[in-house]
Amino acid sequence: MFLRVARQDNYNYYIYFKVLIETGMRKGEVAALQWKNVDFKKGIISIEKTLDFQAKDGEELFGLTKTYDSKRKIKIGDSLLKELKTI
């Protein structure tokens, strides 16, 4: 129900929350995703950076992941892959 309402209200938020729910990624990792991080052929998202929500003016907004092991690849399901292809 939550995703249904989010989709009706704001499609960007819907995709953001869908990725969070289906992958277990951290919110900063999802916010830092770029198209180059999505491998549509293999159905994989590569996590390389995170968004620093606490960054002050002039500070770097995107930084390294929380830990070295946080840099990883996550397999995504067909429904999420299909949604990402439509954007």
Distance bins in CASP14 RR format, pairs under 12 A and 6 or more apart:
PFRMAT RR
TARGET T0000
AUTHOR 0000-0000-0000
RMODE 2
METHOD distances of the structure
MODEL  1
1 7 0 0 0 0 0 1 0 0 0 0 0
1 8 0 0 0 0 0 1 0 0 0 0 0
2 8 0 0 0 0 0 1 0 0 0 0 0
2 9 0 0 0 0 0 1 0 0 0 0 0
2 13 0 0 0 0 0 1 0 0 0 0 0
2 14 0 0 0 0 1 0 0 0 0 0 0
2 17 1 0 0 1 0 0 0 0 0 0 0
2 18 0 0 0 0 0 1 0 0 0 0 0
2 20 0 0 0 0 0 1 0 0 0 0 0
2 21 0 0 0 0 1 0 0 0 0 0 0
3 9 0 0 0 0 0 1 0 0 0 0 0
3 10 0 0 0 0 0 1 0 0 0 0 0
3 11 0 0 0 0 0 1 0 0 0 0 0
3 13 0 0 0 0 1 0 0 0 0 0 0
3 14 1 0 0 1 0 0 0 0 0 0 0
3 15 0 0 0 0 1 0 0 0 0 0 0
3 16 0 0 0 0 0 1 0 0 0 0 0
3 17 1 0 0 1 0 0 0 0 0 0 0
3 18 1 0 0 1 0 0 0 0 0 0 0
3 19 0 0 0 0 0 1 0 0 0 0 0
3 20 0 0 0 0 0 1 0 0 0 0 0
3 21 1 0 0 1 0 0 0 0 0 0 0
3 22 0 0 0 0 1 0 0 0 0 0 0
3 79 0 0 0 0 0 1 0 0 0 0 0
3 80 0 0 0 0 0 1 0 0 0 0 0
3 83 0 0 0 0 0 1 0 0 0 0 0
4 14 0 0 0 0 1 0 0 0 0 0 0
4 17 0 0 0 0 0 1 0 0 0 0 0
4 18 0 0 0 0 0 1 0 0 0 0 0
5 13 0 0 0 0 1 0 0 0 0 0 0
5 14 0 0 0 0 1 0 0 0 0 0 0
5 17 0 0 0 0 0 1 0 0 0 0 0
6 12 0 0 0 0 1 0 0 0 0 0 0
6 13 1 0 1 0 0 0 0 0 0 0 0
6 14 1 0 1 0 0 0 0 0 0 0 0
6 15 0 0 0 0 1 0 0 0 0 0 0
6 16 0 0 0 0 1 0 0 0 0 0 0
6 17 1 0 1 0 0 0 0 0 0 0 0
6 18 0 0 0 0 1 0 0 0 0 0 0
6 19 0 0 0 0 0 1 0 0 0 0 0
6 20 0 0 0 0 0 1 0 0 0 0 0
6 21 0 0 0 0 0 1 0 0 0 0 0
7 13 0 0 0 0 1 0 0 0 0 0 0
7 14 1 0 1 0 0 0 0 0 0 0 0
7 15 0 0 0 0 1 0 0 0 0 0 0
7 16 0 0 0 0 0 1 0 0 0 0 0
7 17 0 0 0 0 1 0 0 0 0 0 0
7 18 0 0 0 0 1 0 0 0 0 0 0
7 83 0 0 0 0 1 0 0 0 0 0 0
7 86 0 0 0 0 0 1 0 0 0 0 0
8 14 0 0 0 0 1 0 0 0 0 0 0
9 17 0 0 0 0 0 1 0 0 0 0 0
10 16 0 0 0 0 1 0 0 0 0 0 0
10 17 0 0 0 0 1 0 0 0 0 0 0
11 17 0 0 0 0 0 1 0 0 0 0 0
11 18 0 0 0 0 0 1 0 0 0 0 0
11 83 0 0 0 0 1 0 0 0 0 0 0
11 86 0 0 0 0 1 0 0 0 0 0 0
11 87 0 0 0 0 1 0 0 0 0 0 0
12 18 0 0 0 0 0 1 0 0 0 0 0
12 19 0 0 0 0 0 1 0 0 0 0 0
12 30 0 0 0 0 0 1 0 0 0 0 0
12 31 0 0 0 0 0 1 0 0 0 0 0
12 83 0 0 0 0 0 1 0 0 0 0 0
12 87 0 0 0 0 1 0 0 0 0 0 0
13 19 0 0 0 0 0 1 0 0 0 0 0
13 20 0 0 0 0 0 1 0 0 0 0 0
13 27 0 0 0 0 0 1 0 0 0 0 0
13 30 0 0 0 0 0 1 0 0 0 0 0
13 31 0 0 0 0 0 1 0 0 0 0 0
14 20 0 0 0 0 0 1 0 0 0 0 0
14 21 0 0 0 0 0 1 0 0 0 0 0
14 22 0 0 0 0 0 1 0 0 0 0 0
14 80 0 0 0 0 0 1 0 0 0 0 0
14 83 0 0 0 0 1 0 0 0 0 0 0
14 84 0 0 0 0 0 1 0 0 0 0 0
14 86 0 0 0 0 0 1 0 0 0 0 0
14 87 0 0 0 0 0 1 0 0 0 0 0
15 21 0 0 0 0 0 1 0 0 0 0 0
15 22 0 0 0 0 0 1 0 0 0 0 0
15 23 0 0 0 0 0 1 0 0 0 0 0
15 30 0 0 0 0 1 0 0 0 0 0 0
15 31 0 0 0 0 0 1 0 0 0 0 0
15 33 0 0 0 0 1 0 0 0 0 0 0
15 38 0 0 0 0 0 1 0 0 0 0 0
15 79 0 0 0 0 0 1 0 0 0 0 0
15 80 0 0 0 0 1 0 0 0 0 0 0
15 82 0 0 0 0 0 1 0 0 0 0 0
15 83 1 0 0 1 0 0 0 0 0 0 0
15 84 1 0 0 1 0 0 0 0 0 0 0
15 85 0 0 0 0 0 1 0 0 0 0 0
15 86 0 0 0 0 1 0 0 0 0 0 0
15 87 1 0 0 1 0 0 0 0 0 0 0
16 22 0 0 0 0 0 1 0 0 0 0 0
16 23 0 0 0 0 0 1 0 0 0 0 0
16 25 0 0 0 0 0 1 0 0 0 0 0
16 27 0 0 0 0 1 0 0 0 0 0 0
16 28 0 0 0 0 0 1 0 0 0 0 0
16 29 0 0 0 0 0 1 0 0 0 0 0
16 30 1 0 1 0 0 0 0 0 0 0 0
16 31 1 0 0 1 0 0 0 0 0 0 0
16 32 0 0 0 0 0 1 0 0 0 0 0
16 33 0 0 0 0 1 0 0 0 0 0 0
16 51 0 0 0 0 0 1 0 0 0 0 0
16 80 0 0 0 0 0 1 0 0 0 0 0
16 83 0 0 0 0 0 1 0 0 0 0 0
16 84 0 0 0 0 0 1 0 0 0 0 0
16 87 0 0 0 0 0 1 0 0 0 0 0
17 23 0 0 0 0 0 1 0 0 0 0 0
17 24 0 0 0 0 0 1 0 0 0 0 0
17 25 0 0 0 0 0 1 0 0 0 0 0
17 27 0 0 0 0 1 0 0 0 0 0 0
17 30 0 0 0 0 1 0 0 0 0 0 0
17 31 0 0 0 0 0 1 0 0 0 0 0
17 80 0 0 0 0 0 1 0 0 0 0 0
17 83 0 0 0 0 0 1 0 0 0 0 0
18 24 0 0 0 0 0 1 0 0 0 0 0
18 25 0 0 0 0 0 1 0 0 0 0 0
18 30 0 0 0 0 1 0 0 0 0 0 0
18 76 0 0 0 0 0 1 0 0 0 0 0
18 77 0 0 0 0 0 1 0 0 0 0 0
18 79 0 0 0 0 1 0 0 0 0 0 0
18 80 1 0 0 1 0 0 0 0 0 0 0
18 81 0 0 0 0 0 1 0 0 0 0 0
18 82 0 0 0 0 0 1 0 0 0 0 0
18 83 1 0 0 1 0 0 0 0 0 0 0
18 84 0 0 0 0 1 0 0 0 0 0 0
18 86 0 0 0 0 0 1 0 0 0 0 0
18 87 0 0 0 0 0 1 0 0 0 0 0
19 25 1 0 0 1 0 0 0 0 0 0 0
19 26 0 0 0 0 0 1 0 0 0 0 0
19 27 0 0 0 0 1 0 0 0 0 0 0
19 28 0 0 0 0 0 1 0 0 0 0 0
19 29 0 0 0 0 1 0 0 0 0 0 0
19 30 1 0 1 0 0 0 0 0 0 0 0
19 31 0 0 0 0 1 0 0 0 0 0 0
19 32 0 0 0 0 0 1 0 0 0 0 0
19 33 1 0 0 1 0 0 0 0 0 0 0
19 37 0 0 0 0 0 1 0 0 0 0 0
19 38 0 0 0 0 1 0 0 0 0 0 0
19 45 1 0 0 1 0 0 0 0 0 0 0
19 47 0 0 0 0 0 1 0 0 0 0 0
19 74 0 0 0 0 1 0 0 0 0 0 0
19 76 0 0 0 0 1 0 0 0 0 0 0
19 77 0 0 0 0 0 1 0 0 0 0 0
19 79 0 0 0 0 0 1 0 0 0 0 0
19 80 1 0 0 1 0 0 0 0 0 0 0
19 81 0 0 0 0 0 1 0 0 0 0 0
19 83 0 0 0 0 1 0 0 0 0 0 0
19 84 0 0 0 0 1 0 0 0 0 0 0
19 87 0 0 0 0 0 1 0 0 0 0 0
20 26 0 0 0 0 1 0 0 0 0 0 0
20 27 1 0 0 1 0 0 0 0 0 0 0
20 28 0 0 0 0 1 0 0 0 0 0 0
20 29 0 0 0 0 1 0 0 0 0 0 0
20 30 1 0 1 0 0 0 0 0 0 0 0
20 31 0 0 0 0 1 0 0 0 0 0 0
20 33 0 0 0 0 0 1 0 0 0 0 0
20 45 0 0 0 0 0 1 0 0 0 0 0
20 74 0 0 0 0 0 1 0 0 0 0 0
20 80 0 0 0 0 0 1 0 0 0 0 0
21 27 0 0 0 0 0 1 0 0 0 0 0
21 30 0 0 0 0 0 1 0 0 0 0 0
21 76 0 0 0 0 0 1 0 0 0 0 0
21 77 0 0 0 0 0 1 0 0 0 0 0
21 79 0 0 0 0 0 1 0 0 0 0 0
21 80 0 0 0 0 1 0 0 0 0 0 0
21 83 0 0 0 0 0 1 0 0 0 0 0
22 30 0 0 0 0 0 1 0 0 0 0 0
22 43 0 0 0 0 0 1 0 0 0 0 0
22 45 0 0 0 0 1 0 0 0 0 0 0
22 74 0 0 0 0 1 0 0 0 0 0 0
22 75 0 0 0 0 0 1 0 0 0 0 0
22 76 1 0 0 1 0 0 0 0 0 0 0
22 77 1 0 0 1 0 0 0 0 0 0 0
22 78 0 0 0 0 0 1 0 0 0 0 0
22 79 1 0 0 1 0 0 0 0 0 0 0
22 80 1 0 1 0 0 0 0 0 0 0 0
22 81 0 0 0 0 1 0 0 0 0 0 0
22 82 0 0 0 0 0 1 0 0 0 0 0
22 83 0 0 0 0 1 0 0 0 0 0 0
22 84 0 0 0 0 0 1 0 0 0 0 0
23 29 0 0 0 0 1 0 0 0 0 0 0
23 30 1 0 0 1 0 0 0 0 0 0 0
23 33 0 0 0 0 0 1 0 0 0 0 0
23 37 0 0 0 0 0 1 0 0 0 0 0
23 38 0 0 0 0 0 1 0 0 0 0 0
23 43 0 0 0 0 0 1 0 0 0 0 0
23 44 0 0 0 0 0 1 0 0 0 0 0
23 45 1 0 0 1 0 0 0 0 0 0 0
23 46 0 0 0 0 0 1 0 0 0 0 0
23 47 0 0 0 0 1 0 0 0 0 0 0
23 72 0 0 0 0 0 1 0 0 0 0 0
23 73 0 0 0 0 0 1 0 0 0 0 0
23 74 1 0 1 0 0 0 0 0 0 0 0
23 75 0 0 0 0 1 0 0 0 0 0 0
23 76 1 0 0 1 0 0 0 0 0 0 0
23 77 0 0 0 0 1 0 0 0 0 0 0
23 80 1 0 0 1 0 0 0 0 0 0 0
23 81 0 0 0 0 0 1 0 0 0 0 0
23 84 0 0 0 0 0 1 0 0 0 0 0
24 30 0 0 0 0 1 0 0 0 0 0 0
24 45 0 0 0 0 0 1 0 0 0 0 0
24 47 0 0 0 0 0 1 0 0 0 0 0
24 70 0 0 0 0 0 1 0 0 0 0 0
24 72 0 0 0 0 0 1 0 0 0 0 0
24 74 1 0 0 1 0 0 0 0 0 0 0
24 75 0 0 0 0 0 1 0 0 0 0 0
24 76 0 0 0 0 0 1 0 0 0 0 0
24 80 0 0 0 0 0 1 0 0 0 0 0
25 31 0 0 0 0 1 0 0 0 0 0 0
25 32 0 0 0 0 1 0 0 0 0 0 0
25 33 0 0 0 0 1 0 0 0 0 0 0
25 37 0 0 0 0 0 1 0 0 0 0 0
25 45 1 0 0 1 0 0 0 0 0 0 0
25 46 0 0 0 0 0 1 0 0 0 0 0
25 47 1 0 0 1 0 0 0 0 0 0 0
25 48 0 0 0 0 0 1 0 0 0 0 0
25 49 0 0 0 0 0 1 0 0 0 0 0
25 50 0 0 0 0 1 0 0 0 0 0 0
25 51 0 0 0 0 0 1 0 0 0 0 0
25 65 0 0 0 0 0 1 0 0 0 0 0
25 66 0 0 0 0 0 1 0 0 0 0 0
25 70 0 0 0 0 1 0 0 0 0 0 0
25 72 0 0 0 0 1 0 0 0 0 0 0
25 73 0 0 0 0 0 1 0 0 0 0 0
25 74 1 0 0 1 0 0 0 0 0 0 0
25 76 0 0 0 0 0 1 0 0 0 0 0
25 80 0 0 0 0 0 1 0 0 0 0 0
26 32 0 0 0 0 1 0 0 0 0 0 0
26 33 0 0 0 0 0 1 0 0 0 0 0
26 47 0 0 0 0 1 0 0 0 0 0 0
26 49 0 0 0 0 0 1 0 0 0 0 0
26 50 1 0 0 1 0 0 0 0 0 0 0
26 51 0 0 0 0 1 0 0 0 0 0 0
26 52 0 0 0 0 0 1 0 0 0 0 0
26 53 0 0 0 0 0 1 0 0 0 0 0
26 65 0 0 0 0 1 0 0 0 0 0 0
26 66 1 0 0 1 0 0 0 0 0 0 0
26 67 0 0 0 0 0 1 0 0 0 0 0
26 70 1 0 0 1 0 0 0 0 0 0 0
26 72 0 0 0 0 0 1 0 0 0 0 0
26 74 0 0 0 0 0 1 0 0 0 0 0
27 33 0 0 0 0 0 1 0 0 0 0 0
27 50 0 0 0 0 1 0 0 0 0 0 0
27 51 1 0 0 1 0 0 0 0 0 0 0
27 52 0 0 0 0 0 1 0 0 0 0 0
27 53 1 0 0 1 0 0 0 0 0 0 0
27 66 0 0 0 0 0 1 0 0 0 0 0
28 47 0 0 0 0 1 0 0 0 0 0 0
28 49 0 0 0 0 1 0 0 0 0 0 0
28 50 1 0 1 0 0 0 0 0 0 0 0
28 51 1 0 1 0 0 0 0 0 0 0 0
28 52 0 0 0 0 1 0 0 0 0 0 0
28 53 1 0 0 1 0 0 0 0 0 0 0
28 54 0 0 0 0 0 1 0 0 0 0 0
28 55 0 0 0 0 0 1 0 0 0 0 0
28 61 0 0 0 0 0 1 0 0 0 0 0
28 62 0 0 0 0 1 0 0 0 0 0 0
28 63 0 0 0 0 1 0 0 0 0 0 0
28 64 0 0 0 0 0 1 0 0 0 0 0
28 65 0 0 0 0 1 0 0 0 0 0 0
28 66 0 0 0 0 1 0 0 0 0 0 0
28 70 0 0 0 0 0 1 0 0 0 0 0
29 37 0 0 0 0 1 0 0 0 0 0 0
29 45 0 0 0 0 1 0 0 0 0 0 0
29 46 0 0 0 0 0 1 0 0 0 0 0
29 47 1 0 1 0 0 0 0 0 0 0 0
29 48 0 0 0 0 1 0 0 0 0 0 0
29 49 1 0 0 1 0 0 0 0 0 0 0
29 50 1 0 1 0 0 0 0 0 0 0 0
29 51 1 0 0 1 0 0 0 0 0 0 0
29 52 0 0 0 0 0 1 0 0 0 0 0
29 53 0 0 0 0 0 1 0 0 0 0 0
29 62 0 0 0 0 0 1 0 0 0 0 0
29 63 0 0 0 0 0 1 0 0 0 0 0
29 64 0 0 0 0 0 1 0 0 0 0 0
29 65 1 0 0 1 0 0 0 0 0 0 0
29 66 0 0 0 0 1 0 0 0 0 0 0
29 67 0 0 0 0 0 1 0 0 0 0 0
29 70 1 0 0 1 0 0 0 0 0 0 0
29 71 0 0 0 0 1 0 0 0 0 0 0
29 72 0 0 0 0 1 0 0 0 0 0 0
29 74 0 0 0 0 1 0 0 0 0 0 0
30 37 0 0 0 0 0 1 0 0 0 0 0
30 38 0 0 0 0 0 1 0 0 0 0 0
30 45 0 0 0 0 1 0 0 0 0 0 0
30 47 0 0 0 0 1 0 0 0 0 0 0
30 49 0 0 0 0 0 1 0 0 0 0 0
30 50 0 0 0 0 1 0 0 0 0 0 0
30 51 0 0 0 0 1 0 0 0 0 0 0
30 53 0 0 0 0 0 1 0 0 0 0 0
30 74 0 0 0 0 0 1 0 0 0 0 0
30 76 0 0 0 0 0 1 0 0 0 0 0
30 80 0 0 0 0 0 1 0 0 0 0 0
30 84 0 0 0 0 0 1 0 0 0 0 0
31 37 0 0 0 0 0 1 0 0 0 0 0
31 47 0 0 0 0 0 1 0 0 0 0 0
31 49 0 0 0 0 1 0 0 0 0 0 0
31 50 1 0 0 1 0 0 0 0 0 0 0
31 51 1 1 0 0 0 0 0 0 0 0 0
31 52 0 0 0 0 1 0 0 0 0 0 0
31 53 1 0 0 1 0 0 0 0 0 0 0
31 55 0 0 0 0 0 1 0 0 0 0 0
31 61 0 0 0 0 1 0 0 0 0 0 0
31 62 0 0 0 0 1 0 0 0 0 0 0
31 63 0 0 0 0 0 1 0 0 0 0 0
32 45 0 0 0 0 0 1 0 0 0 0 0
32 46 0 0 0 0 0 1 0 0 0 0 0
32 47 0 0 0 0 1 0 0 0 0 0 0
32 48 1 0 0 1 0 0 0 0 0 0 0
32 49 1 0 1 0 0 0 0 0 0 0 0
32 50 1 0 1 0 0 0 0 0 0 0 0
32 51 1 0 1 0 0 0 0 0 0 0 0
32 52 0 0 0 0 1 0 0 0 0 0 0
32 53 0 0 0 0 0 1 0 0 0 0 0
32 55 0 0 0 0 0 1 0 0 0 0 0
32 60 0 0 0 0 0 1 0 0 0 0 0
32 61 0 0 0 0 1 0 0 0 0 0 0
32 62 1 0 1 0 0 0 0 0 0 0 0
32 63 1 0 0 1 0 0 0 0 0 0 0
32 64 0 0 0 0 0 1 0 0 0 0 0
32 65 0 0 0 0 1 0 0 0 0 0 0
32 66 0 0 0 0 0 1 0 0 0 0 0
32 70 0 0 0 0 0 1 0 0 0 0 0
32 71 0 0 0 0 0 1 0 0 0 0 0
33 45 1 0 0 1 0 0 0 0 0 0 0
33 46 0 0 0 0 1 0 0 0 0 0 0
33 47 1 0 0 1 0 0 0 0 0 0 0
33 48 0 0 0 0 1 0 0 0 0 0 0
33 49 0 0 0 0 1 0 0 0 0 0 0
33 50 0 0 0 0 1 0 0 0 0 0 0
33 51 0 0 0 0 1 0 0 0 0 0 0
33 62 0 0 0 0 0 1 0 0 0 0 0
33 74 0 0 0 0 0 1 0 0 0 0 0
33 76 0 0 0 0 0 1 0 0 0 0 0
33 84 0 0 0 0 1 0 0 0 0 0 0
33 87 0 0 0 0 0 1 0 0 0 0 0
34 45 0 0 0 0 0 1 0 0 0 0 0
34 46 0 0 0 0 1 0 0 0 0 0 0
34 47 0 0 0 0 0 1 0 0 0 0 0
34 48 0 0 0 0 1 0 0 0 0 0 0
34 49 0 0 0 0 1 0 0 0 0 0 0
34 51 0 0 0 0 0 1 0 0 0 0 0
34 62 0 0 0 0 1 0 0 0 0 0 0
35 45 0 0 0 0 0 1 0 0 0 0 0
35 46 0 0 0 0 0 1 0 0 0 0 0
35 84 0 0 0 0 1 0 0 0 0 0 0
35 85 0 0 0 0 0 1 0 0 0 0 0
35 87 0 0 0 0 1 0 0 0 0 0 0
36 45 0 0 0 0 0 1 0 0 0 0 0
36 46 0 0 0 0 1 0 0 0 0 0 0
36 48 0 0 0 0 1 0 0 0 0 0 0
36 49 0 0 0 0 0 1 0 0 0 0 0
37 43 0 0 0 0 0 1 0 0 0 0 0
37 44 0 0 0 0 1 0 0 0 0 0 0
37 45 1 0 1 0 0 0 0 0 0 0 0
37 46 1 0 1 0 0 0 0 0 0 0 0
37 47 1 0 0 1 0 0 0 0 0 0 0
37 48 1 0 0 1 0 0 0 0 0 0 0
37 49 0 0 0 0 1 0 0 0 0 0 0
37 50 0 0 0 0 0 1 0 0 0 0 0
37 62 0 0 0 0 0 1 0 0 0 0 0
37 65 0 0 0 0 0 1 0 0 0 0 0
37 71 0 0 0 0 0 1 0 0 0 0 0
37 72 0 0 0 0 0 1 0 0 0 0 0
37 73 0 0 0 0 1 0 0 0 0 0 0
37 74 0 0 0 0 0 1 0 0 0 0 0
37 76 0 0 0 0 0 1 0 0 0 0 0
37 84 0 0 0 0 0 1 0 0 0 0 0
38 44 1 0 0 1 0 0 0 0 0 0 0
38 45 1 0 1 0 0 0 0 0 0 0 0
38 46 1 0 0 1 0 0 0 0 0 0 0
38 47 0 0 0 0 0 1 0 0 0 0 0
38 48 0 0 0 0 0 1 0 0 0 0 0
38 73 0 0 0 0 0 1 0 0 0 0 0
38 74 0 0 0 0 0 1 0 0 0 0 0
38 75 0 0 0 0 0 1 0 0 0 0 0
38 76 0 0 0 0 1 0 0 0 0 0 0
38 80 0 0 0 0 1 0 0 0 0 0 0
38 81 0 0 0 0 1 0 0 0 0 0 0
38 83 0 0 0 0 0 1 0 0 0 0 0
38 84 1 0 0 1 0 0 0 0 0 0 0
38 85 0 0 0 0 1 0 0 0 0 0 0
38 87 0 0 0 0 1 0 0 0 0 0 0
39 45 1 0 0 1 0 0 0 0 0 0 0
39 46 1 0 0 1 0 0 0 0 0 0 0
39 73 0 0 0 0 1 0 0 0 0 0 0
39 74 0 0 0 0 0 1 0 0 0 0 0
39 75 0 0 0 0 0 1 0 0 0 0 0
39 76 0 0 0 0 1 0 0 0 0 0 0
39 81 0 0 0 0 1 0 0 0 0 0 0
39 84 0 0 0 0 0 1 0 0 0 0 0
40 76 0 0 0 0 1 0 0 0 0 0 0
40 77 0 0 0 0 0 1 0 0 0 0 0
40 78 0 0 0 0 0 1 0 0 0 0 0
40 80 0 0 0 0 0 1 0 0 0 0 0
40 81 1 0 0 1 0 0 0 0 0 0 0
40 82 0 0 0 0 0 1 0 0 0 0 0
40 83 0 0 0 0 0 1 0 0 0 0 0
40 84 1 0 0 1 0 0 0 0 0 0 0
40 85 1 0 0 1 0 0 0 0 0 0 0
40 86 0 0 0 0 0 1 0 0 0 0 0
40 87 0 0 0 0 0 1 0 0 0 0 0
41 81 0 0 0 0 0 1 0 0 0 0 0
41 85 0 0 0 0 0 1 0 0 0 0 0
42 73 0 0 0 0 1 0 0 0 0 0 0
42 74 0 0 0 0 0 1 0 0 0 0 0
42 75 0 0 0 0 1 0 0 0 0 0 0
42 76 0 0 0 0 1 0 0 0 0 0 0
42 77 0 0 0 0 0 1 0 0 0 0 0
42 81 0 0 0 0 1 0 0 0 0 0 0
43 73 0 0 0 0 1 0 0 0 0 0 0
43 74 0 0 0 0 1 0 0 0 0 0 0
43 75 1 0 0 1 0 0 0 0 0 0 0
43 76 1 0 1 0 0 0 0 0 0 0 0
43 77 1 0 0 1 0 0 0 0 0 0 0
43 78 0 0 0 0 1 0 0 0 0 0 0
43 79 0 0 0 0 0 1 0 0 0 0 0
43 80 0 0 0 0 1 0 0 0 0 0 0
43 81 1 0 1 0 0 0 0 0 0 0 0
43 82 0 0 0 0 0 1 0 0 0 0 0
43 84 0 0 0 0 1 0 0 0 0 0 0
43 85 0 0 0 0 0 1 0 0 0 0 0
44 72 0 0 0 0 1 0 0 0 0 0 0
44 73 1 0 1 0 0 0 0 0 0 0 0
44 74 1 0 0 1 0 0 0 0 0 0 0
44 75 1 0 1 0 0 0 0 0 0 0 0
44 76 1 0 0 1 0 0 0 0 0 0 0
44 77 0 0 0 0 0 1 0 0 0 0 0
44 80 0 0 0 0 0 1 0 0 0 0 0
44 81 0 0 0 0 1 0 0 0 0 0 0
44 84 0 0 0 0 0 1 0 0 0 0 0
45 71 0 0 0 0 0 1 0 0 0 0 0
45 72 0 0 0 0 1 0 0 0 0 0 0
45 73 1 0 0 1 0 0 0 0 0 0 0
45 74 1 0 1 0 0 0 0 0 0 0 0
45 75 0 0 0 0 1 0 0 0 0 0 0
45 76 1 0 1 0 0 0 0 0 0 0 0
45 77 0 0 0 0 0 1 0 0 0 0 0
45 80 0 0 0 0 1 0 0 0 0 0 0
45 81 0 0 0 0 1 0 0 0 0 0 0
45 84 0 0 0 0 1 0 0 0 0 0 0
46 65 0 0 0 0 0 1 0 0 0 0 0
46 70 0 0 0 0 0 1 0 0 0 0 0
46 71 0 0 0 0 1 0 0 0 0 0 0
46 72 1 0 0 1 0 0 0 0 0 0 0
46 73 1 0 1 0 0 0 0 0 0 0 0
46 74 0 0 0 0 1 0 0 0 0 0 0
46 75 0 0 0 0 0 1 0 0 0 0 0
46 76 0 0 0 0 0 1 0 0 0 0 0
47 63 0 0 0 0 0 1 0 0 0 0 0
47 64 0 0 0 0 0 1 0 0 0 0 0
47 65 1 0 0 1 0 0 0 0 0 0 0
47 66 0 0 0 0 1 0 0 0 0 0 0
47 67 0 0 0 0 0 1 0 0 0 0 0
47 68 0 0 0 0 0 1 0 0 0 0 0
47 69 0 0 0 0 0 1 0 0 0 0 0
47 70 1 0 0 1 0 0 0 0 0 0 0
47 71 1 0 0 1 0 0 0 0 0 0 0
47 72 1 0 1 0 0 0 0 0 0 0 0
47 73 1 0 0 1 0 0 0 0 0 0 0
47 74 1 0 0 1 0 0 0 0 0 0 0
47 76 0 0 0 0 0 1 0 0 0 0 0
48 62 0 0 0 0 1 0 0 0 0 0 0
48 63 0 0 0 0 1 0 0 0 0 0 0
48 64 0 0 0 0 1 0 0 0 0 0 0
48 65 1 0 0 1 0 0 0 0 0 0 0
48 70 0 0 0 0 1 0 0 0 0 0 0
48 71 1 0 0 1 0 0 0 0 0 0 0
48 72 0 0 0 0 1 0 0 0 0 0 0
48 73 0 0 0 0 1 0 0 0 0 0 0
48 74 0 0 0 0 0 1 0 0 0 0 0
49 60 0 0 0 0 0 1 0 0 0 0 0
49 61 0 0 0 0 1 0 0 0 0 0 0
49 62 1 0 1 0 0 0 0 0 0 0 0
49 63 1 0 1 0 0 0 0 0 0 0 0
49 64 1 0 0 1 0 0 0 0 0 0 0
49 65 1 0 0 1 0 0 0 0 0 0 0
49 66 0 0 0 0 0 1 0 0 0 0 0
49 70 0 0 0 0 1 0 0 0 0 0 0
49 71 0 0 0 0 1 0 0 0 0 0 0
50 60 0 0 0 0 0 1 0 0 0 0 0
50 61 0 0 0 0 0 1 0 0 0 0 0
50 62 1 0 0 1 0 0 0 0 0 0 0
50 63 1 0 1 0 0 0 0 0 0 0 0
50 64 1 0 0 1 0 0 0 0 0 0 0
50 65 1 0 1 0 0 0 0 0 0 0 0
50 66 1 0 0 1 0 0 0 0 0 0 0
50 67 0 0 0 0 0 1 0 0 0 0 0
50 70 1 0 0 1 0 0 0 0 0 0 0
50 71 0 0 0 0 1 0 0 0 0 0 0
51 59 0 0 0 0 0 1 0 0 0 0 0
51 60 0 0 0 0 0 1 0 0 0 0 0
51 61 1 0 0 1 0 0 0 0 0 0 0
51 62 1 0 1 0 0 0 0 0 0 0 0
51 63 1 0 0 1 0 0 0 0 0 0 0
51 64 0 0 0 0 0 1 0 0 0 0 0
51 65 0 0 0 0 0 1 0 0 0 0 0
51 66 0 0 0 0 0 1 0 0 0 0 0
52 58 0 0 0 0 0 1 0 0 0 0 0
52 59 1 0 0 1 0 0 0 0 0 0 0
52 60 1 0 0 1 0 0 0 0 0 0 0
52 61 1 0 0 1 0 0 0 0 0 0 0
52 62 1 0 0 1 0 0 0 0 0 0 0
52 63 1 0 0 1 0 0 0 0 0 0 0
52 64 0 0 0 0 1 0 0 0 0 0 0
52 65 0 0 0 0 0 1 0 0 0 0 0
52 66 0 0 0 0 0 1 0 0 0 0 0
53 59 0 0 0 0 0 1 0 0 0 0 0
53 61 0 0 0 0 1 0 0 0 0 0 0
53 62 0 0 0 0 0 1 0 0 0 0 0
53 63 0 0 0 0 0 1 0 0 0 0 0
54 60 0 0 0 0 0 1 0 0 0 0 0
54 61 0 0 0 0 0 1 0 0 0 0 0
54 63 0 0 0 0 0 1 0 0 0 0 0
55 61 1 0 1 0 0 0 0 0 0 0 0
55 62 0 0 0 0 1 0 0 0 0 0 0
55 63 0 0 0 0 1 0 0 0 0 0 0
63 70 0 0 0 0 0 1 0 0 0 0 0
63 71 0 0 0 0 0 1 0 0 0 0 0
64 70 0 0 0 0 1 0 0 0 0 0 0
64 71 0 0 0 0 1 0 0 0 0 0 0
65 71 1 0 1 0 0 0 0 0 0 0 0
65 72 0 0 0 0 1 0 0 0 0 0 0
66 72 0 0 0 0 0 1 0 0 0 0 0
74 80 0 0 0 0 0 1 0 0 0 0 0
74 81 0 0 0 0 0 1 0 0 0 0 0
75 81 0 0 0 0 1 0 0 0 0 0 0
76 82 0 0 0 0 0 1 0 0 0 0 0
76 83 0 0 0 0 1 0 0 0 0 0 0
76 84 1 0 0 1 0 0 0 0 0 0 0
76 85 0 0 0 0 0 1 0 0 0 0 0
77 83 0 0 0 0 1 0 0 0 0 0 0
77 84 0 0 0 0 0 1 0 0 0 0 0
77 85 0 0 0 0 0 1 0 0 0 0 0
78 84 0 0 0 0 0 1 0 0 0 0 0
78 85 0 0 0 0 0 1 0 0 0 0 0
79 85 0 0 0 0 0 1 0 0 0 0 0
79 86 0 0 0 0 0 1 0 0 0 0 0
80 86 0 0 0 0 0 1 0 0 0 0 0
80 87 0 0 0 0 0 1 0 0 0 0 0
81 87 0 0 0 0 0 1 0 0 0 0 0
END
